[in-house]
Amino acid sequence: MAVGTTSHLAQKQEGRWARFWKALDERLGLSSLSYPVPRHANTISYTLGGITLVSFIILVATGVLLAQFYHPHPSEANGSVRYIMAQVSYGDIIRSIHYWAASAMFLTAVLHLLRVFFTGAYRRPREANWLVGVGLLALTFGAVFTGTVLKWDQEAYEALQHNTEMAEILGLLGFWFSPEFAATTPLLERINSAHISILPLLIGALLLAHFFLVKYHGISPLPWGRKEQARPATASGARAEEAPTRFAQHLRHLTAYGLVLVAVLLALSALFPAPIGPEPMPGIEVTKPPWMFLWLYAFENVFGIKGIIYASAALFVLLIAVPFVDRASVPALPARRPLVAAGLAVLALAVALSIYVWQAPTALHLGMGG
């Protein structure tokens, strides 16, 4: 009796959700966003892009709240961050979530790119989406850099000095990033405008293009060619993977991963609050960049500021070239052995350099000494 009652309640609840979805879809046309989702697309490795999107949404939400209390003028920036942490209700948690979500977005974006690379999902006809993804990675670098500068402590000041010196080296290409571009407006205020408006808008535009291309081409198949096992037929005789709720099932998996991400961010924020140092002291260099940029610091140790430009340009040229130099007939790893080996070598070099710089003492660079 109890089993029958439970089953009846479950069916009744399911019917309510079905009616709710039908009413919502009738008004918003949400079913038009649906597309076939293979079973492997619900694994965590194939939802890294969606998890990156969740991180971006968290960053936008927390960033809007932080912007209400932040003052981007150099004389007030550091103090306003401290005010947020100490005086604003839940300000310390909000800023810490923003801080850790930035790391999460960068990490999942890199892992997503690596998954696409090693599974050969950048191959024809998905070359354009690979290039869009590379653009998103570049913008993520920019968002992390500008966010680092905004707290205006010693780490932020030194990062901005590196930015200024690179702008001078780049000449006309770097003019927008130089103090001379708008002499009456502090560079920190322009960095803030880039962080809260220009970069999020560009990221949002590329995300829309990215998801449109995923919908257009479909999620890439498994590279080793293993066929999907057919799912049981529904009452109407259609296979489960063909049912209209297949995309909703994918969203449920993504929502679950997103909730795990939120829990992790909350735990990290409670245990390790976002750091903030004292106001900067010009003429000294005593910090290292955030972990995303440590590998670049190694090139700077050898080649000076120009090393950052050379290494960054080389990385993105290599990434852009990937779909055009892959001539393998199939996406399987053995057929792409030389390219995969090169990718592993670049990854190993970046990780090794990051570890080396992390444990090495701070070095003085071009124009930063006292």
PyMOL commands that set and color helices and strands:
alter all, ss='L'
color gray80, all
select helices_A, chain A and resi 2-28+30-33+39-42+44-46+48-67+77-86+91-118+127-150+154-177+179-182+187-217+240-242+246-271+291-303+305-325+333-359
alter helices_A, ss='H'
color red, helices_A
deselect
rebuild
show_as cartoon
